[in-house]
Amino acid sequence: MKKRVLSGVQPTGNLHIGNYLGALKNWTKIQYDYESIFCIVDLHAITVYQSPEELKRKILEIAGIFLACGIDPKHSTVIAQSTVPGHSELSWLLTCLTPIGWLERMTQYKSKAAGQETILSGLMQYPVLMAADILLYQASVVPVGDDQSQHLELTRDIAQRFNSLYGQTFVMPETKLPTVGARVMGLDEPEKKMSKSAPGSGHAIALLDPPDLIRKKFNRATTDSNPHVDFETMGPGVQNLLGIYQAFSEVSDDEMKAKFSGMRYGDLKKTVAEMVVSHLEPIQKRFAEITSEPGYLAGVLEEGRARVAPIAEQTVQLTKQRMGVYST
């Protein structure tokens, strides 16, 4: 029997090449090795205010990008988190046994709370909801980036605490990160990871950016004071551009040095831009085809919901029984 894998993306901002190289590309490769569930986590998105109409649009857009990148809806399950009530119900049950001190230690909570005048309670409870997402489906493999590894550890702590108090109930998800992709930095600030929410039109390459815009953004990318590529002294901006090219092309380090050593930065930017354009073109074409079919994406999400609903219901009922809460 195959292990179950679960991962997800918030339907906010624009998915970019960092999301693709660090997650989506890997998901398409591993999806047939597991019983795969890929979740559009809209309940996580509303820990900060979202425009209702924009959120609804983004949920379908993310579903379309998943499929355009190669997620196979006949094999893998694609769901919108909020359509399965078990996510919210299990989250509350787990909240009731999670010490608040555990949540206050979360570095993402501290960093996000620091920038907000009013801190909503949902922001603190975010990691418990993530734990519920994972434990609801008894997922044993959770491919996440380094920025989510602390939340995955918390999930294990919560599962272990529950199992200790109420008996063996939850599968312990693996802490090993099985899909380590390229770490793509911002084109304008190569010291910071590329982000969906960062301001600035030149920060990220969105997966749906048209070719001319992609070329324009790369042309403005930060480099360093050298006139050409020097693998011994290059700054983070040049290193980021080379990393993007290598991640898309999958060429070796020796091939990279042979191709780019001594290349002037104008030519480097053009070369990287064309590599990215050529890889995003089929994704964008497939996305246009998918989204041109009325009701298709809604049907995929409904099929996904129906596929996982029995798993979620079984887990919630078992959890309630173990805790002594009335259940049918």
C-alpha positions as CSV (number, residue, x, y, z in Angstrom):
1,M,0.0,0.0,0.0
2,K,1.4,3.4,-1.0
3,K,2.1,6.1,1.6
4,R,-0.1,9.2,1.5
5,V,1.5,12.5,0.6
6,L,-0.1,15.9,1.2
7,S,1.0,19.4,0.4
8,G,-0.7,22.7,-0.3
9,V,-0.5,26.3,-1.5
10,Q,-2.4,29.4,-0.4
11,P,-4.5,31.0,-3.1
12,T,-3.0,34.4,-2.6
13,G,-0.6,36.4,-4.8
14,N,0.8,35.0,-8.0
15,L,2.5,31.6,-8.1
16,H,6.1,32.2,-9.4
17,I,9.0,30.2,-10.7
18,G,10.2,29.7,-7.1
19,N,7.0,27.9,-6.3
20,Y,7.4,25.9,-9.4
21,L,11.0,24.9,-9.0
22,G,10.7,24.4,-5.2
23,A,7.4,22.6,-5.1
24,L,5.2,22.1,-8.2
25,K,7.8,20.6,-10.4
26,N,8.7,18.1,-7.7
27,W,5.0,17.2,-7.0
28,T,4.6,16.2,-10.6
29,K,7.6,13.9,-10.3
30,I,6.6,12.2,-7.0
31,Q,2.8,12.1,-7.5
32,Y,2.7,8.5,-8.8
33,D,4.9,7.2,-6.0
34,Y,2.3,8.0,-3.4
35,E,-1.4,8.4,-2.8
36,S,-1.2,12.1,-3.5
37,I,-3.4,15.0,-2.1
38,F,-2.6,18.5,-3.2
39,C,-4.6,21.2,-1.3
40,I,-5.5,24.8,-2.1
41,V,-5.5,26.1,1.5
42,D,-8.0,28.9,1.4
43,L,-8.7,28.6,5.1
44,H,-5.1,29.5,5.7
45,A,-5.4,32.5,3.3
46,I,-8.1,34.2,5.4
47,T,-5.9,34.5,8.5
48,V,-5.5,37.9,6.9
49,Y,-8.2,39.8,5.1
50,Q,-8.9,38.7,1.5
51,S,-11.2,40.2,-1.1
52,P,-13.9,37.6,-1.4
53,E,-14.2,37.8,-5.2
54,E,-10.5,37.7,-5.7
55,L,-10.1,34.7,-3.3
56,K,-12.7,32.8,-5.3
57,R,-11.0,33.6,-8.5
58,K,-7.6,32.7,-7.1
59,I,-8.8,29.2,-5.9
60,L,-9.7,28.2,-9.5
61,E,-6.5,29.8,-10.9
62,I,-4.3,27.8,-8.5
63,A,-6.2,24.6,-9.4
64,G,-5.6,25.4,-13.1
65,I,-1.9,26.0,-12.5
66,F,-1.6,22.7,-10.6
67,L,-3.0,20.8,-13.6
68,A,-1.1,22.9,-16.2
69,C,2.2,22.1,-14.4
70,G,1.5,18.3,-14.6
71,I,-0.6,17.3,-11.6
72,D,-2.8,14.4,-12.9
73,P,-6.4,14.7,-11.5
74,K,-7.1,11.2,-12.5
75,H,-4.4,10.0,-10.1
76,S,-3.8,12.8,-7.7
77,T,-6.5,14.5,-5.6
78,V,-6.8,18.3,-5.9
79,I,-9.1,19.9,-3.3
80,A,-10.0,23.3,-2.0
81,Q,-9.5,23.0,1.8
82,S,-12.7,24.7,2.8
83,T,-14.9,22.2,0.9
84,V,-13.9,19.5,3.4
85,P,-15.4,20.4,6.9
86,G,-13.0,18.0,8.6
87,H,-10.2,20.5,8.3
88,S,-11.9,23.0,10.5
89,E,-13.4,20.5,12.9
90,L,-10.2,18.6,13.5
91,S,-8.4,21.9,13.9
92,W,-10.6,22.9,16.8
93,L,-10.2,19.5,18.5
94,L,-6.4,19.8,18.2
95,T,-6.4,23.4,19.3
96,C,-7.9,22.2,22.6
97,L,-4.8,20.2,23.5
98,T,-2.1,22.5,22.0
99,P,-0.3,24.6,24.6
100,I,-0.3,28.3,23.7
101,G,3.5,28.4,24.4
102,W,4.1,26.1,21.5
103,L,2.3,28.5,19.1
104,E,4.1,31.6,20.5
105,R,7.4,30.0,19.6
106,M,6.6,29.8,15.9
107,T,9.0,32.0,14.1
108,Q,6.5,32.7,11.2
109,Y,3.9,33.9,13.7
110,K,6.4,36.2,15.4
111,S,7.6,37.7,12.1
112,K,4.1,38.2,10.6
113,A,2.6,39.5,13.8
114,A,5.4,42.1,14.1
115,G,4.3,43.8,10.9
116,Q,0.6,44.0,11.9
117,E,-1.2,46.7,14.0
118,T,-4.0,44.2,14.9
119,I,-3.0,40.6,15.3
120,L,-5.9,38.2,14.4
121,S,-6.2,35.0,16.5
122,G,-6.3,33.0,13.3
123,L,-2.7,33.9,12.6
124,M,-1.6,32.2,15.8
125,Q,-3.8,29.2,15.2
126,Y,-2.4,28.8,11.6
127,P,0.0,26.0,12.6
128,V,-2.7,24.0,14.3
129,L,-4.8,24.2,11.1
130,M,-1.8,23.0,9.2
131,A,-1.4,20.1,11.6
132,A,-5.1,19.3,11.1
133,D,-4.6,19.3,7.3
134,I,-1.9,16.7,7.6
135,L,-3.4,14.5,10.3
136,L,-6.9,14.6,8.8
137,Y,-5.6,12.4,6.0
138,Q,-3.1,10.4,8.0
139,A,-0.4,11.7,5.6
140,S,3.0,10.2,6.3
141,V,5.0,12.3,3.8
142,V,4.7,16.1,3.7
143,P,6.9,17.9,1.2
144,V,7.4,21.4,2.5
145,G,10.1,24.0,2.3
146,D,12.5,25.0,5.1
147,D,10.2,27.9,6.0
148,Q,7.5,25.3,7.0
149,S,9.7,22.8,8.7
150,Q,9.0,24.2,12.2
151,H,5.2,23.8,11.5
152,L,5.8,20.2,10.5
153,E,7.7,19.6,13.7
154,L,4.7,21.1,15.6
155,T,2.4,18.7,13.8
156,R,4.5,15.8,15.1
157,D,4.4,17.2,18.6
158,I,0.6,17.6,18.5
159,A,0.2,14.1,17.1
160,Q,2.5,12.6,19.7
161,R,0.6,14.5,22.5
162,F,-2.8,13.3,21.3
163,N,-1.6,9.7,20.9
164,S,-0.1,9.8,24.4
165,L,-3.3,11.2,25.9
166,Y,-5.9,9.2,24.0
167,G,-4.2,6.3,22.4
168,Q,-2.7,5.6,19.0
169,T,-4.8,7.7,16.5
170,F,-2.6,9.6,14.2
171,V,0.2,8.6,11.8
172,M,3.4,10.5,12.6
173,P,4.4,12.5,9.4
174,E,7.9,12.2,8.3
175,T,10.2,15.2,9.2
176,K,12.5,14.5,6.3
177,L,11.8,16.9,3.4
178,P,11.7,14.6,0.4
179,T,11.4,17.2,-2.3
180,V,14.2,19.8,-1.9
181,G,13.9,22.1,-4.9
182,A,15.8,25.1,-6.0
183,R,15.8,28.1,-3.6
184,V,15.0,31.0,-5.9
185,M,15.6,34.5,-4.6
186,G,14.0,37.8,-5.6
187,L,15.3,39.4,-8.8
188,D,15.4,42.8,-7.2
189,E,16.6,41.6,-3.8
190,P,18.7,38.5,-4.2
191,E,19.3,38.2,-0.5
192,K,15.6,37.5,0.1
193,K,13.6,34.5,-1.1
194,M,11.3,35.1,-4.0
195,S,7.8,35.7,-2.5
196,K,4.2,35.8,-3.8
197,S,3.4,38.7,-1.5
198,A,6.5,40.9,-2.0
199,P,5.8,44.4,-3.4
200,G,7.5,45.5,-6.6
201,S,6.9,44.6,-10.2
202,G,10.5,43.4,-10.7
203,H,10.7,41.0,-7.7
204,A,9.3,37.7,-9.1
205,I,8.6,35.9,-12.3
206,A,5.0,34.7,-12.2
207,L,4.1,31.5,-13.9
208,L,1.5,33.3,-16.0
209,D,3.7,36.3,-16.9
210,P,3.8,36.9,-20.7
211,P,7.2,36.4,-22.4
212,D,7.9,40.1,-23.0
213,L,7.3,40.8,-19.3
214,I,9.6,38.0,-18.3
215,R,12.3,39.3,-20.5
216,K,11.8,42.8,-19.1
217,K,12.0,41.6,-15.4
218,F,15.2,39.7,-16.1
219,N,16.8,42.6,-17.9
220,R,16.3,44.6,-14.7
221,A,17.6,41.9,-12.3
222,T,20.2,42.8,-9.8
223,T,23.8,41.6,-10.5
224,D,27.1,42.9,-9.1
225,S,29.9,45.2,-9.9
226,N,31.8,42.7,-12.1
227,P,31.5,43.2,-15.9
228,H,30.9,39.5,-16.5
229,V,30.3,36.1,-14.8
230,D,33.1,35.1,-12.5
231,F,32.4,31.9,-10.6
232,E,34.9,32.8,-7.9
233,T,33.7,36.3,-7.0
234,M,30.1,36.6,-8.2
235,G,27.5,38.2,-5.9
236,P,24.2,36.8,-4.9
237,G,22.3,38.3,-7.8
238,V,24.4,36.6,-10.4
239,Q,24.4,33.4,-8.4
240,N,20.6,33.5,-8.3
241,L,20.4,34.0,-12.1
242,L,22.7,31.0,-12.7
243,G,20.7,28.9,-10.2
244,I,17.5,29.6,-12.0
245,Y,19.0,28.6,-15.3
246,Q,20.5,25.4,-13.9
247,A,17.2,24.5,-12.1
248,F,15.2,24.8,-15.3
249,S,17.9,23.2,-17.6
250,E,19.1,20.6,-15.1
251,V,22.7,20.8,-16.5
252,S,25.7,19.9,-14.5
253,D,28.0,22.3,-12.6
254,D,30.8,21.7,-15.2
255,E,28.4,22.5,-18.0
256,M,27.3,25.7,-16.3
257,K,30.9,26.9,-15.9
258,A,31.7,26.1,-19.5
259,K,28.7,28.0,-20.8
260,F,28.7,31.1,-18.6
261,S,32.3,31.8,-17.5
262,G,33.2,35.2,-18.8
263,M,29.7,35.9,-20.2
264,R,28.7,39.5,-20.0
265,Y,25.7,40.2,-17.8
266,G,23.4,41.5,-20.6
267,D,23.9,38.1,-22.4
268,L,23.5,36.2,-19.1
269,K,20.1,37.9,-18.5
270,K,18.9,37.2,-22.0
271,T,20.0,33.5,-21.8
272,V,18.3,32.9,-18.5
273,A,15.1,34.7,-19.7
274,E,14.8,32.6,-22.8
275,M,15.3,29.4,-20.8
276,V,12.5,30.4,-18.5
277,V,10.2,31.6,-21.3
278,S,10.7,28.3,-23.2
279,H,9.7,26.2,-20.1
280,L,6.7,28.3,-19.1
281,E,5.3,28.5,-22.6
282,P,3.8,24.9,-22.5
283,I,2.5,25.5,-19.0
284,Q,0.8,28.7,-20.0
285,K,-0.7,27.1,-23.1
286,R,-2.1,24.2,-21.1
287,F,-3.5,26.7,-18.5
288,A,-5.3,28.6,-21.3
289,E,-6.8,25.3,-22.6
290,I,-7.9,24.2,-19.1
291,T,-9.5,27.5,-18.1
292,S,-11.3,27.7,-21.5
293,E,-13.6,24.8,-20.5
294,P,-16.5,26.1,-18.4
295,G,-16.9,24.2,-15.2
296,Y,-14.0,21.9,-15.7
297,L,-11.9,23.1,-12.7
298,A,-14.9,23.2,-10.4
299,G,-15.6,19.6,-11.5
300,V,-12.0,18.6,-10.7
301,L,-12.3,20.2,-7.2
302,E,-15.6,18.5,-6.5
303,E,-14.2,15.1,-7.6
304,G,-11.3,15.7,-5.3
305,R,-13.6,16.6,-2.4
306,A,-15.7,13.5,-2.9
307,R,-12.6,11.3,-3.1
308,V,-11.1,12.4,0.2
309,A,-14.3,13.1,2.2
310,P,-14.7,9.6,3.6
311,I,-11.0,9.6,4.8
312,A,-11.6,13.0,6.5
313,E,-14.9,11.8,8.1
314,Q,-13.3,8.6,9.4
315,T,-10.5,10.6,11.1
316,V,-12.8,13.1,12.6
317,Q,-15.1,10.5,14.0
318,L,-12.2,8.5,15.4
319,T,-10.7,11.6,17.0
320,K,-14.1,12.5,18.6
321,Q,-14.6,9.0,19.9
322,R,-11.1,9.0,21.5
323,M,-11.7,12.3,23.2
324,G,-15.2,11.3,24.4
325,V,-17.0,14.0,22.3
326,Y,-20.4,12.8,21.1
327,S,-20.1,11.3,17.6
328,T,-22.5,9.3,15.4
